[in-house]
Amino acid sequence: MDIHYKGWKSYSSFFSAEYCQRYLKNSYQKRQIDNPEQKSYENGYAFLYYLEHGKIYYEQAEKSPLILKPILLFYGLVHLIKACILTTDPSYPETTAVLAHGVSTRKRKKQNYLFFQDEVKVQKNGLFPFMSEKLFHMKQLEGEKVIMEELLQLIPELDDLFYLLLGKRTFVQLDHVGKQLTIPDSVLDSYHMTESRLKEFLASKFDHSIEFSNQGLSFTMGSTSAKSPLKLNLENQCYVLPLHKGNLFDFPELLVHYLLLYNLSMIARYETEWWSELTKMMPNQDYPFINSFLDVTLQKGPYLIYQYLMKP
């Protein structure tokens, strides 16, 4: 995690075919992929164009009215994800099966529909299960259903909104000195755990080892990874932990953004009446959460991709 991320400026080096080829070659060598030189040469421009197209979608989303934003942001994120996949799989896309979205949603929304209670279902084939496996080594997600409220609770920048509208906190901020992070004692109550149990629990959730100090809940941050419960609140520039240890506790944040944007983009395309009413009438809590999430993901999506691309 790079707390000094500078938006699209941080991507500058990637807008050079020469650099992209060198970057891919290193990536393929690290993963011991055959013919790294040739494959990086073949994929250099595809990689660069995925990033460039993604950037253009995000820039257009920033200028566009709310009713179009989810569609532009979803396809922007899809392009950036495809660039990430190319770093691990030089033959992507090998079959048309991986080009589908990989998730589905109920097409016709019921009466009294609430976005908060809506769900998406993971499919066997398509981009979502494919990237879950290629980028985060996650398998067997097929058939899983995820509720929108659960996903929104995993976006650190929405914590204040949850508190203001629903009276609950979704994240706790960690004290941060250099590479040393300290978890407040209040987390023990939230998780119903003793100090030693909490240390054991958290250590099992990081896919690299974390070292706790002998006293208290301080630990040293090594190279953080996308698959860990530790998140960065980009707006407040601080590290946070989720306060609820549900099924999605260490779910990669990039996948959370993908699922939310997928559903919102489907609604914006196919549920015209509900979407128009929501954006004009603002009848309930759905509107502030959706609007705030779209503002967050405009900045956070490219950050999460950059974090993945720059990981050691």
CYANA upper distance limits for C-alpha pairs under 8 A (distance plus 0.5 A):
  1 MET  CA    223 SER  CA      8.06
  1 MET  CA    224 THR  CA      6.44
  1 MET  CA    225 SER  CA      7.88
  1 MET  CA    232 LEU  CA      8.14
  1 MET  CA    307 GLN  CA      6.40
  1 MET  CA    311 LYS  CA      8.42
  2 ASP  CA    307 GLN  CA      7.44
  3 ILE  CA    232 LEU  CA      8.39
  3 ILE  CA    234 LEU  CA      8.36
  3 ILE  CA    237 GLN  CA      7.11
  5 TYR  CA     10 SER  CA      7.02
  5 TYR  CA    303 TYR  CA      7.68
  6 LYS  CA     10 SER  CA      5.88
  7 GLY  CA     11 TYR  CA      8.18
  7 GLY  CA    299 GLN  CA      7.68
  7 GLY  CA    302 PRO  CA      7.90
  7 GLY  CA    303 TYR  CA      7.43
  8 TRP  CA     12 SER  CA      7.59
  8 TRP  CA     55 LYS  CA      8.21
  8 TRP  CA    302 PRO  CA      8.11
 10 SER  CA    306 TYR  CA      8.43
 11 TYR  CA     15 PHE  CA      7.76
 11 TYR  CA    306 TYR  CA      8.01
 13 SER  CA     19 TYR  CA      7.26
 14 PHE  CA     19 TYR  CA      6.86
 14 PHE  CA     20 CYS  CA      6.28
 14 PHE  CA     48 LEU  CA      7.09
 14 PHE  CA     51 LEU  CA      8.46
 15 PHE  CA     19 TYR  CA      8.33
 15 PHE  CA     20 CYS  CA      8.12
 15 PHE  CA     48 LEU  CA      6.82
 15 PHE  CA     52 GLU  CA      8.01
 16 SER  CA     20 CYS  CA      6.75
 16 SER  CA     48 LEU  CA      8.02
 17 ALA  CA     21 GLN  CA      6.66
 17 ALA  CA     44 GLY  CA      6.46
 17 ALA  CA     45 TYR  CA      6.60
 17 ALA  CA     48 LEU  CA      7.15
 18 GLU  CA     22 ARG  CA      6.85
 18 GLU  CA     44 GLY  CA      8.21
 19 TYR  CA     23 TYR  CA      6.49
 20 CYS  CA     24 LEU  CA      6.56
 20 CYS  CA     44 GLY  CA      5.90
 20 CYS  CA     45 TYR  CA      8.17
 20 CYS  CA     47 PHE  CA      7.64
 20 CYS  CA     48 LEU  CA      7.09
 21 GLN  CA     25 LYS  CA      6.55
 21 GLN  CA     40 SER  CA      5.55
 21 GLN  CA     41 TYR  CA      6.11
 21 GLN  CA     43 ASN  CA      7.88
 21 GLN  CA     44 GLY  CA      5.21
 22 ARG  CA     26 ASN  CA      6.83
 22 ARG  CA     40 SER  CA      7.76
 23 TYR  CA     27 SER  CA      6.76
 24 LEU  CA     28 TYR  CA      6.55
 24 LEU  CA     36 PRO  CA      8.35
 24 LEU  CA     40 SER  CA      5.67
 24 LEU  CA     43 ASN  CA      8.43
 24 LEU  CA     44 GLY  CA      7.67
 24 LEU  CA     87 THR  CA      6.44
 25 LYS  CA     29 GLN  CA      6.59
 25 LYS  CA     36 PRO  CA      5.70
 25 LYS  CA     37 GLU  CA      6.27
 25 LYS  CA     39 LYS  CA      8.09
 25 LYS  CA     40 SER  CA      5.60
 26 ASN  CA     30 LYS  CA      6.62
 26 ASN  CA     36 PRO  CA      8.35
 27 SER  CA     31 ARG  CA      6.95
 27 SER  CA     87 THR  CA      6.57
 27 SER  CA     88 THR  CA      7.74
 28 TYR  CA     32 GLN  CA      6.52
 28 TYR  CA     33 ILE  CA      5.63
 28 TYR  CA     34 ASP  CA      8.32
 28 TYR  CA     36 PRO  CA      5.88
 28 TYR  CA     40 SER  CA      8.21
 28 TYR  CA     87 THR  CA      7.51
 28 TYR  CA     88 THR  CA      7.47
 29 GLN  CA     33 ILE  CA      6.54
 29 GLN  CA     36 PRO  CA      6.52
 31 ARG  CA     88 THR  CA      7.96
 35 ASN  CA     39 LYS  CA      6.63
 36 PRO  CA     40 SER  CA      6.34
 37 GLU  CA     41 TYR  CA      6.76
 38 GLN  CA     42 GLU  CA      6.73
 39 LYS  CA     43 ASN  CA      6.58
 39 LYS  CA     90 PRO  CA      6.91
 40 SER  CA     44 GLY  CA      6.13
 40 SER  CA     90 PRO  CA      8.21
 43 ASN  CA     47 PHE  CA      6.53
 43 ASN  CA     86 LEU  CA      8.07
 43 ASN  CA     90 PRO  CA      7.53
 44 GLY  CA     48 LEU  CA      6.78
 45 TYR  CA     49 TYR  CA      6.49
 46 ALA  CA     50 TYR  CA      6.63
 46 ALA  CA     83 ALA  CA      8.34
 47 PHE  CA     51 LEU  CA      7.01
 47 PHE  CA     82 LYS  CA      8.44
 47 PHE  CA     83 ALA  CA      5.58
 47 PHE  CA     86 LEU  CA      7.22
 48 LEU  CA     52 GLU  CA      6.65
 48 LEU  CA     83 ALA  CA      8.12
 49 TYR  CA     53 HIS  CA      6.35
 50 TYR  CA     54 GLY  CA      6.56
 50 TYR  CA     79 HIS  CA      5.51
 50 TYR  CA     80 LEU  CA      6.46
 50 TYR  CA     82 LYS  CA      7.13
 50 TYR  CA     83 ALA  CA      6.01
 51 LEU  CA     55 LYS  CA      6.66
 51 LEU  CA     79 HIS  CA      7.00
 51 LEU  CA     80 LEU  CA      5.87
 51 LEU  CA     83 ALA  CA      6.81
 52 GLU  CA     56 ILE  CA      6.82
 53 HIS  CA     57 TYR  CA      6.80
 53 HIS  CA     76 GLY  CA      7.52
 53 HIS  CA     79 HIS  CA      7.10
 54 GLY  CA     58 TYR  CA      6.86
 54 GLY  CA     75 TYR  CA      7.77
 54 GLY  CA     76 GLY  CA      4.61
 54 GLY  CA     77 LEU  CA      6.81
 54 GLY  CA     78 VAL  CA      7.98
 54 GLY  CA     79 HIS  CA      5.49
 54 GLY  CA     80 LEU  CA      5.94
 55 LYS  CA     59 GLU  CA      6.68
 55 LYS  CA     76 GLY  CA      7.20
 56 ILE  CA     60 GLN  CA      6.64
 56 ILE  CA     76 GLY  CA      7.99
 57 TYR  CA     61 ALA  CA      6.56
 57 TYR  CA     72 LEU  CA      6.00
 57 TYR  CA     73 LEU  CA      6.99
 57 TYR  CA     75 TYR  CA      7.48
 57 TYR  CA     76 GLY  CA      5.29
 58 TYR  CA     62 GLU  CA      6.78
 58 TYR  CA     72 LEU  CA      7.26
 58 TYR  CA     73 LEU  CA      6.35
 58 TYR  CA     76 GLY  CA      6.23
 58 TYR  CA    298 LEU  CA      7.11
 59 GLU  CA     63 LYS  CA      7.34
 60 GLN  CA     64 SER  CA      6.60
 60 GLN  CA     72 LEU  CA      7.74
 61 ALA  CA     65 PRO  CA      8.41
 61 ALA  CA     68 LEU  CA      7.91
 61 ALA  CA     69 LYS  CA      5.61
 61 ALA  CA     70 PRO  CA      8.46
 61 ALA  CA     72 LEU  CA      5.98
 61 ALA  CA     73 LEU  CA      6.65
 61 ALA  CA    298 LEU  CA      8.29
 62 GLU  CA     69 LYS  CA      8.09
 62 GLU  CA    298 LEU  CA      7.73
 64 SER  CA     68 LEU  CA      6.90
 64 SER  CA     69 LYS  CA      6.70
 65 PRO  CA     69 LYS  CA      6.95
 66 LEU  CA     70 PRO  CA      8.19
 66 LEU  CA    279 THR  CA      7.96
 66 LEU  CA    291 ASN  CA      8.24
 67 ILE  CA    268 ALA  CA      6.90
 67 ILE  CA    275 TRP  CA      7.90
 67 ILE  CA    276 SER  CA      7.94
 67 ILE  CA    279 THR  CA      7.73
 68 LEU  CA     72 LEU  CA      7.07
 68 LEU  CA    268 ALA  CA      7.51
 69 LYS  CA     73 LEU  CA      6.48
 69 LYS  CA    294 LEU  CA      7.88
 70 PRO  CA     74 PHE  CA      6.36
 70 PRO  CA    261 LEU  CA      6.44
 70 PRO  CA    262 TYR  CA      8.46
 70 PRO  CA    264 LEU  CA      6.22
 70 PRO  CA    265 SER  CA      5.26
 70 PRO  CA    268 ALA  CA      7.46
 70 PRO  CA    294 LEU  CA      7.60
 71 ILE  CA     75 TYR  CA      6.85
 71 ILE  CA    261 LEU  CA      8.21
 71 ILE  CA    264 LEU  CA      8.12
 71 ILE  CA    265 SER  CA      5.05
 71 ILE  CA    266 MET  CA      8.29
 71 ILE  CA    268 ALA  CA      7.53
 71 ILE  CA    269 ARG  CA      8.17
 72 LEU  CA     76 GLY  CA      6.48
 73 LEU  CA     77 LEU  CA      6.58
 73 LEU  CA    261 LEU  CA      7.60
 73 LEU  CA    297 THR  CA      8.45
 73 LEU  CA    298 LEU  CA      7.52
 74 PHE  CA     78 VAL  CA      6.70
 74 PHE  CA    258 TYR  CA      7.56
 74 PHE  CA    261 LEU  CA      5.75
 74 PHE  CA    262 TYR  CA      6.64
 74 PHE  CA    265 SER  CA      7.06
 75 TYR  CA     79 HIS  CA      6.79
 76 GLY  CA     80 LEU  CA      7.01
 77 LEU  CA     81 ILE  CA      6.58
 77 LEU  CA    258 TYR  CA      7.79
 77 LEU  CA    301 GLY  CA      7.12
 77 LEU  CA    302 PRO  CA      8.08
 78 VAL  CA     82 LYS  CA      6.73
 78 VAL  CA    258 TYR  CA      8.47
 79 HIS  CA     83 ALA  CA      7.05
 80 LEU  CA     84 CYS  CA      7.09
 80 LEU  CA    302 PRO  CA      8.13
 80 LEU  CA    305 ILE  CA      7.24
 81 ILE  CA     85 ILE  CA      6.79
 81 ILE  CA    131 MET  CA      8.18
 81 ILE  CA    305 ILE  CA      7.60
 82 LYS  CA     86 LEU  CA      6.81
 83 ALA  CA     87 THR  CA      7.33
 84 CYS  CA     88 THR  CA      7.70
 84 CYS  CA    135 LEU  CA      8.02
 84 CYS  CA    305 ILE  CA      7.85
 84 CYS  CA    308 TYR  CA      7.96
 84 CYS  CA    309 LEU  CA      7.18
 85 ILE  CA     89 ASP  CA      6.37
 85 ILE  CA     92 TYR  CA      7.72
 85 ILE  CA    131 MET  CA      7.24
 85 ILE  CA    134 LYS  CA      7.13
 85 ILE  CA    135 LEU  CA      7.29
 86 LEU  CA     90 PRO  CA      5.79
 86 LEU  CA     91 SER  CA      8.06
 86 LEU  CA     92 TYR  CA      6.68
 88 THR  CA    134 LYS  CA      7.29
 88 THR  CA    135 LEU  CA      8.04
 89 ASP  CA    134 LYS  CA      8.14
 93 PRO  CA     98 VAL  CA      7.16
 93 PRO  CA     99 LEU  CA      7.85
 94 GLU  CA     98 VAL  CA      8.25
 95 THR  CA     99 LEU  CA      8.21
 96 THR  CA    100 ALA  CA      8.03
 97 ALA  CA    125 ASN  CA      6.50
 97 ALA  CA    126 GLY  CA      6.25
 98 VAL  CA    102 GLY  CA      8.31
 98 VAL  CA    125 ASN  CA      6.62
 98 VAL  CA    126 GLY  CA      4.63
 98 VAL  CA    127 LEU  CA      5.83
 98 VAL  CA    130 PHE  CA      7.12
 99 LEU  CA    126 GLY  CA      6.01
 99 LEU  CA    127 LEU  CA      6.35
100 ALA  CA    125 ASN  CA      7.73
100 ALA  CA    126 GLY  CA      4.88
100 ALA  CA    127 LEU  CA      6.45
101 HIS  CA    126 GLY  CA      5.68
101 HIS  CA    127 LEU  CA      5.65
101 HIS  CA    128 PHE  CA      6.76
102 GLY  CA    122 VAL  CA      6.72
102 GLY  CA    123 GLN  CA      5.55
102 GLY  CA    124 LYS  CA      7.40
102 GLY  CA    125 ASN  CA      5.97
102 GLY  CA    126 GLY  CA      4.25
102 GLY  CA    127 LEU  CA      5.59
102 GLY  CA    128 PHE  CA      5.22
102 GLY  CA    129 PRO  CA      6.65
102 GLY  CA    130 PHE  CA      8.44
103 VAL  CA    120 VAL  CA      7.00
103 VAL  CA    121 LYS  CA      5.94
103 VAL  CA    122 VAL  CA      4.94
103 VAL  CA    123 GLN  CA      5.59
103 VAL  CA    126 GLY  CA      8.05
103 VAL  CA    128 PHE  CA      7.14
103 VAL  CA    259 LEU  CA      8.41
104 SER  CA    120 VAL  CA      6.14
104 SER  CA    121 LYS  CA      5.77
104 SER  CA    122 VAL  CA      7.09
104 SER  CA    123 GLN  CA      7.46
105 THR  CA    119 GLU  CA      7.15
105 THR  CA    120 VAL  CA      5.30
105 THR  CA    121 LYS  CA      6.84
105 THR  CA    263 ASN  CA      7.40
106 ARG  CA    119 GLU  CA      8.39
106 ARG  CA    120 VAL  CA      8.13
107 LYS  CA    270 TYR  CA      8.16
108 ARG  CA    271 GLU  CA      8.09
109 LYS  CA    113 TYR  CA      6.63
109 LYS  CA    271 GLU  CA      8.16
113 TYR  CA    117 GLN  CA      8.42
113 TYR  CA    118 ASP  CA      8.29
114 LEU  CA    118 ASP  CA      7.01
114 LEU  CA    286 ASP  CA      7.63
115 PHE  CA    148 MET  CA      7.28
115 PHE  CA    286 ASP  CA      6.63
116 PHE  CA    147 ILE  CA      7.75
116 PHE  CA    148 MET  CA      5.65
116 PHE  CA    149 GLU  CA      5.26
116 PHE  CA    286 ASP  CA      7.12
117 GLN  CA    147 ILE  CA      6.56
117 GLN  CA    148 MET  CA      6.64
117 GLN  CA    149 GLU  CA      6.96
118 ASP  CA    147 ILE  CA      6.27
118 ASP  CA    148 MET  CA      6.28
119 GLU  CA    145 LYS  CA      6.81
119 GLU  CA    146 VAL  CA      5.80
119 GLU  CA    147 ILE  CA      4.78
119 GLU  CA    148 MET  CA      6.36
120 VAL  CA    145 LYS  CA      6.09
120 VAL  CA    146 VAL  CA      6.00
120 VAL  CA    147 ILE  CA      7.24
120 VAL  CA    148 MET  CA      8.43
120 VAL  CA    259 LEU  CA      7.90
120 VAL  CA    263 ASN  CA      7.64
121 LYS  CA    142 GLU  CA      8.44
121 LYS  CA    143 GLY  CA      6.48
121 LYS  CA    144 GLU  CA      6.16
121 LYS  CA    145 LYS  CA      4.90
121 LYS  CA    146 VAL  CA      7.01
122 VAL  CA    128 PHE  CA      8.04
122 VAL  CA    129 PRO  CA      7.85
122 VAL  CA    141 LEU  CA      6.90
122 VAL  CA    142 GLU  CA      5.65
122 VAL  CA    143 GLY  CA      5.72
122 VAL  CA    144 GLU  CA      5.91
122 VAL  CA    145 LYS  CA      6.96
123 GLN  CA    129 PRO  CA      7.75
123 GLN  CA    141 LEU  CA      8.38
123 GLN  CA    142 GLU  CA      5.64
123 GLN  CA    143 GLY  CA      6.56
124 LYS  CA    129 PRO  CA      7.37
124 LYS  CA    141 LEU  CA      8.35
124 LYS  CA    142 GLU  CA      5.53
124 LYS  CA    143 GLY  CA      8.00
125 ASN  CA    129 PRO  CA      6.89
125 ASN  CA    130 PHE  CA      7.61
126 GLY  CA    130 PHE  CA      6.60
127 LEU  CA    131 MET  CA      6.34
128 PHE  CA    132 SER  CA      6.58
128 PHE  CA    255 LEU  CA      8.29
129 PRO  CA    133 GLU  CA      6.77
129 PRO  CA    139 LYS  CA      7.90
129 PRO  CA    141 LEU  CA      7.32
129 PRO  CA    142 GLU  CA      8.04
130 PHE  CA    134 LYS  CA      6.60
131 MET  CA    135 LEU  CA      5.92
131 MET  CA    136 PHE  CA      7.84
132 SER  CA    136 PHE  CA      5.78
132 SER  CA    137 HIS  CA      6.78
132 SER  CA    138 MET  CA      5.76
132 SER  CA    139 LYS  CA      7.60
132 SER  CA    255 LEU  CA      8.07
133 GLU  CA    137 HIS  CA      4.68
133 GLU  CA    138 MET  CA      5.10
133 GLU  CA    139 LYS  CA      6.22
134 LYS  CA    138 MET  CA      8.42
136 PHE  CA    226 ALA  CA      8.21
136 PHE  CA    227 LYS  CA      7.24
136 PHE  CA    252 PRO  CA      8.25
146 VAL  CA    150 GLU  CA      7.71
146 VAL  CA    151 LEU  CA      7.97
147 ILE  CA    151 LEU  CA      7.12
148 MET  CA    152 LEU  CA      6.64
148 MET  CA    260 LEU  CA      7.40
149 GLU  CA    153 GLN  CA      6.70
150 GLU  CA    154 LEU  CA      7.32
151 LEU  CA    155 ILE  CA      7.72
151 LEU  CA    256 VAL  CA      6.37
151 LEU  CA    260 LEU  CA      7.63
152 LEU  CA    158 LEU  CA      7.83
152 LEU  CA    260 LEU  CA      8.40
152 LEU  CA    289 PHE  CA      8.40
152 LEU  CA    293 PHE  CA      8.33
153 GLN  CA    158 LEU  CA      7.79
153 GLN  CA    159 ASP  CA      7.96
153 GLN  CA    162 PHE  CA      8.44
153 GLN  CA    170 THR  CA      6.47
154 LEU  CA    170 THR  CA      8.05
154 LEU  CA    242 PRO  CA      7.61
154 LEU  CA    253 GLU  CA      7.80
154 LEU  CA    256 VAL  CA      7.83
155 ILE  CA    159 ASP  CA      7.89
155 ILE  CA    253 GLU  CA      7.94
155 ILE  CA    256 VAL  CA      8.43
156 PRO  CA    170 THR  CA      8.03
156 PRO  CA    171 PHE  CA      6.91
156 PRO  CA    231 LYS  CA      7.67
156 PRO  CA    232 LEU  CA      7.77
156 PRO  CA    233 ASN  CA      5.86
156 PRO  CA    240 VAL  CA      7.78
157 GLU  CA    233 ASN  CA      6.15
157 GLU  CA    234 LEU  CA      7.66
157 GLU  CA    235 GLU  CA      7.11
157 GLU  CA    296 VAL  CA      7.40
158 LEU  CA    162 PHE  CA      6.83
158 LEU  CA    289 PHE  CA      8.17
158 LEU  CA    292 SER  CA      7.83
158 LEU  CA    293 PHE  CA      7.71
159 ASP  CA    163 TYR  CA      6.84
159 ASP  CA    169 ARG  CA      6.39
159 ASP  CA    170 THR  CA      5.92
159 ASP  CA    171 PHE  CA      6.74
160 ASP  CA    164 LEU  CA      6.64
160 ASP  CA    169 ARG  CA      7.77
161 LEU  CA    165 LEU  CA      6.42
161 LEU  CA    166 LEU  CA      8.32
161 LEU  CA    289 PHE  CA      7.96
162 PHE  CA    166 LEU  CA      5.71
162 PHE  CA    167 GLY  CA      6.91
162 PHE  CA    168 LYS  CA      6.32
162 PHE  CA    169 ARG  CA      6.80
162 PHE  CA    170 THR  CA      7.59
163 TYR  CA    167 GLY  CA      4.77
163 TYR  CA    168 LYS  CA      5.03
163 TYR  CA    169 ARG  CA      5.80
163 TYR  CA    170 THR  CA      8.47
164 LEU  CA    168 LYS  CA      8.35
165 LEU  CA    285 GLN  CA      7.91
169 ARG  CA    243 LEU  CA      7.86
170 THR  CA    242 PRO  CA      6.42
170 THR  CA    243 LEU  CA      5.89
170 THR  CA    244 HIS  CA      7.49
171 PHE  CA    240 VAL  CA      6.55
171 PHE  CA    241 LEU  CA      5.95
171 PHE  CA    242 PRO  CA      4.90
171 PHE  CA    243 LEU  CA      5.55
172 VAL  CA    184 PRO  CA      8.44
172 VAL  CA    187 VAL  CA      8.19
172 VAL  CA    240 VAL  CA      5.89
172 VAL  CA    241 LEU  CA      5.97
172 VAL  CA    242 PRO  CA      6.99
172 VAL  CA    243 LEU  CA      6.86
173 GLN  CA    183 ILE  CA      8.28
173 GLN  CA    238 CYS  CA      7.33
173 GLN  CA    239 TYR  CA      6.57
173 GLN  CA    240 VAL  CA      4.96
173 GLN  CA    241 LEU  CA      7.26
174 LEU  CA    181 LEU  CA      6.67
174 LEU  CA    182 THR  CA      6.02
174 LEU  CA    183 ILE  CA      5.75
174 LEU  CA    184 PRO  CA      7.27
174 LEU  CA    238 CYS  CA      7.73
174 LEU  CA    239 TYR  CA      6.17
174 LEU  CA    240 VAL  CA      6.03
174 LEU  CA    241 LEU  CA      7.96
175 ASP  CA    181 LEU  CA      6.09
175 ASP  CA    182 THR  CA      5.58
175 ASP  CA    183 ILE  CA      7.40
175 ASP  CA    184 PRO  CA      8.41
175 ASP  CA    239 TYR  CA      8.36
176 HIS  CA    180 GLN  CA      6.41
176 HIS  CA    181 LEU  CA      5.20
176 HIS  CA    182 THR  CA      7.13
176 HIS  CA    238 CYS  CA      8.09
176 HIS  CA    239 TYR  CA      8.01
177 VAL  CA    181 LEU  CA      6.97
179 LYS  CA    220 THR  CA      6.10
179 LYS  CA    221 MET  CA      5.69
179 LYS  CA    222 GLY  CA      7.99
180 GLN  CA    218 SER  CA      7.16
180 GLN  CA    219 PHE  CA      6.26
180 GLN  CA    220 THR  CA      5.15
180 GLN  CA    221 MET  CA      6.67
181 LEU  CA    218 SER  CA      5.98
181 LEU  CA    219 PHE  CA      5.97
181 LEU  CA    220 THR  CA      6.77
181 LEU  CA    221 MET  CA      7.41
182 THR  CA    217 LEU  CA      6.13
182 THR  CA    218 SER  CA      4.62
182 THR  CA    219 PHE  CA      6.96
183 ILE  CA    187 VAL  CA      7.70
183 ILE  CA    217 LEU  CA      5.87
183 ILE  CA    218 SER  CA      6.78
184 PRO  CA    217 LEU  CA      7.82
185 ASP  CA    189 ASP  CA      8.29
185 ASP  CA    217 LEU  CA      8.06
186 SER  CA    190 SER  CA      7.23
187 VAL  CA    191 TYR  CA      6.59
187 VAL  CA    243 LEU  CA      7.55
188 LEU  CA    192 HIS  CA      6.15
188 LEU  CA    193 MET  CA      5.68
188 LEU  CA    194 THR  CA      6.75
188 LEU  CA    195 GLU  CA      7.29
188 LEU  CA    198 LEU  CA      7.66
189 ASP  CA    193 MET  CA      7.25
190 SER  CA    243 LEU  CA      6.74
190 SER  CA    244 HIS  CA      7.70
191 TYR  CA    198 LEU  CA      8.39
191 TYR  CA    243 LEU  CA      7.82
191 TYR  CA    244 HIS  CA      7.63
191 TYR  CA    245 LYS  CA      7.43
193 MET  CA    197 ARG  CA      6.36
193 MET  CA    198 LEU  CA      6.28
194 THR  CA    198 LEU  CA      6.59
195 GLU  CA    199 LYS  CA      6.80
195 GLU  CA    216 GLY  CA      8.28
195 GLU  CA    217 LEU  CA      7.86
196 SER  CA    200 GLU  CA      6.80
197 ARG  CA    201 PHE  CA      6.50
198 LEU  CA    202 LEU  CA      6.56
199 LYS  CA    203 ALA  CA      6.53
199 LYS  CA    212 PHE  CA      7.78
199 LYS  CA    217 LEU  CA      8.03
200 GLU  CA    204 SER  CA      6.89
201 PHE  CA    205 LYS  CA      7.20
202 LEU  CA    206 PHE  CA      7.26
203 ALA  CA    209 SER  CA      7.11
203 ALA  CA    210 ILE  CA      6.62
205 LYS  CA    228 SER  CA      6.46
205 LYS  CA    229 PRO  CA      7.38
205 LYS  CA    250 ASP  CA      7.10
206 PHE  CA    210 ILE  CA      7.86
206 PHE  CA    225 SER  CA      8.26
206 PHE  CA    227 LYS  CA      7.32
206 PHE  CA    228 SER  CA      5.29
206 PHE  CA    229 PRO  CA      7.73
207 ASP  CA    225 SER  CA      7.75
207 ASP  CA    227 LYS  CA      7.17
207 ASP  CA    228 SER  CA      7.26
208 HIS  CA    223 SER  CA      8.46
208 HIS  CA    224 THR  CA      8.32
208 HIS  CA    225 SER  CA      8.24
210 ILE  CA    219 PHE  CA      7.20
210 ILE  CA    220 THR  CA      7.04
210 ILE  CA    221 MET  CA      7.23
210 ILE  CA    222 GLY  CA      7.52
211 GLU  CA    219 PHE  CA      5.86
211 GLU  CA    220 THR  CA      6.20
211 GLU  CA    221 MET  CA      8.35
212 PHE  CA    217 LEU  CA      7.20
212 PHE  CA    218 SER  CA      6.16
212 PHE  CA    219 PHE  CA      4.62
212 PHE  CA    220 THR  CA      7.17
213 SER  CA    217 LEU  CA      7.60
213 SER  CA    218 SER  CA      6.14
213 SER  CA    219 PHE  CA      6.28
213 SER  CA    220 THR  CA      8.40
223 SER  CA    311 LYS  CA      8.34
223 SER  CA    312 PRO  CA      8.06
224 THR  CA    228 SER  CA      8.18
225 SER  CA    311 LYS  CA      8.04
226 ALA  CA    252 PRO  CA      6.10
226 ALA  CA    253 GLU  CA      7.76
226 ALA  CA    307 GLN  CA      8.41
226 ALA  CA    308 TYR  CA      7.59
227 LYS  CA    250 ASP  CA      6.54
227 LYS  CA    251 PHE  CA      6.89
227 LYS  CA    252 PRO  CA      5.51
228 SER  CA    250 ASP  CA      5.42
228 SER  CA    251 PHE  CA      7.76
228 SER  CA    252 PRO  CA      7.53
229 PRO  CA    241 LEU  CA      6.63
229 PRO  CA    242 PRO  CA      7.42
229 PRO  CA    249 PHE  CA      6.51
229 PRO  CA    250 ASP  CA      4.81
229 PRO  CA    251 PHE  CA      7.81
230 LEU  CA    239 TYR  CA      7.26
230 LEU  CA    240 VAL  CA      6.46
230 LEU  CA    241 LEU  CA      5.76
230 LEU  CA    242 PRO  CA      8.33
230 LEU  CA    250 ASP  CA      8.43
231 LYS  CA    239 TYR  CA      6.17
231 LYS  CA    240 VAL  CA      5.84
231 LYS  CA    241 LEU  CA      6.85
232 LEU  CA    237 GLN  CA      7.27
232 LEU  CA    238 CYS  CA      6.26
232 LEU  CA    239 TYR  CA      5.04
232 LEU  CA    240 VAL  CA      6.61
233 ASN  CA    237 GLN  CA      6.07
233 ASN  CA    238 CYS  CA      5.91
233 ASN  CA    239 TYR  CA      6.59
233 ASN  CA    240 VAL  CA      7.27
234 LEU  CA    238 CYS  CA      7.58
234 LEU  CA    300 LYS  CA      7.64
242 PRO  CA    249 PHE  CA      7.48
244 HIS  CA    249 PHE  CA      7.71
245 LYS  CA    249 PHE  CA      5.70
251 PHE  CA    255 LEU  CA      7.87
251 PHE  CA    256 VAL  CA      8.03
252 PRO  CA    256 VAL  CA      7.32
253 GLU  CA    257 HIS  CA      6.91
253 GLU  CA    304 LEU  CA      8.16
254 LEU  CA    258 TYR  CA      6.81
254 LEU  CA    301 GLY  CA      7.49
254 LEU  CA    304 LEU  CA      6.69
254 LEU  CA    305 ILE  CA      8.12
255 LEU  CA    259 LEU  CA      6.72
256 VAL  CA    260 LEU  CA      6.78
257 HIS  CA    261 LEU  CA      6.49
257 HIS  CA    297 THR  CA      7.44
257 HIS  CA    301 GLY  CA      7.57
258 TYR  CA    262 TYR  CA      6.41
259 LEU  CA    263 ASN  CA      6.82
260 LEU  CA    264 LEU  CA      6.67
261 LEU  CA    265 SER  CA      6.30
262 TYR  CA    266 MET  CA      6.74
263 ASN  CA    267 ILE  CA      6.73
264 LEU  CA    268 ALA  CA      6.55
265 SER  CA    269 ARG  CA      6.70
266 MET  CA    270 TYR  CA      6.39
266 MET  CA    271 GLU  CA      8.02
267 ILE  CA    271 GLU  CA      5.28
267 ILE  CA    272 THR  CA      7.66
267 ILE  CA    275 TRP  CA      7.12
268 ALA  CA    272 THR  CA      6.72
268 ALA  CA    275 TRP  CA      6.49
271 GLU  CA    275 TRP  CA      6.46
272 THR  CA    276 SER  CA      6.40
273 GLU  CA    277 GLU  CA      6.68
274 TRP  CA    278 LEU  CA      6.59
275 TRP  CA    279 THR  CA      6.74
276 SER  CA    280 LYS  CA      6.56
277 GLU  CA    281 MET  CA      5.92
277 GLU  CA    282 MET  CA      7.78
278 LEU  CA    282 MET  CA      5.56
278 LEU  CA    283 PRO  CA      7.06
278 LEU  CA    286 ASP  CA      8.32
278 LEU  CA    287 TYR  CA      6.79
279 THR  CA    287 TYR  CA      7.39
282 MET  CA    286 ASP  CA      8.32
282 MET  CA    287 TYR  CA      6.00
282 MET  CA    288 PRO  CA      8.46
283 PRO  CA    287 TYR  CA      7.88
285 GLN  CA    289 PHE  CA      6.94
286 ASP  CA    290 ILE  CA      6.49
287 TYR  CA    291 ASN  CA      6.40
288 PRO  CA    292 SER  CA      6.35
289 PHE  CA    293 PHE  CA      6.43
290 ILE  CA    294 LEU  CA      6.69
291 ASN  CA    295 ASP  CA      6.96
292 SER  CA    296 VAL  CA      6.69
293 PHE  CA    297 THR  CA      6.49
294 LEU  CA    298 LEU  CA      6.66
295 ASP  CA    299 GLN  CA      7.74
296 VAL  CA    300 LYS  CA      6.39
297 THR  CA    301 GLY  CA      5.61
298 LEU  CA    302 PRO  CA      7.99
299 GLN  CA    303 TYR  CA      7.06
300 LYS  CA    304 LEU  CA      6.58
301 GLY  CA    305 ILE  CA      6.91
302 PRO  CA    306 TYR  CA      6.57
303 TYR  CA    307 GLN  CA      6.57
304 LEU  CA    308 TYR  CA      6.81
305 ILE  CA    309 LEU  CA      6.73
306 TYR  CA    310 MET  CA      6.57
307 GLN  CA    311 LYS  CA      6.62
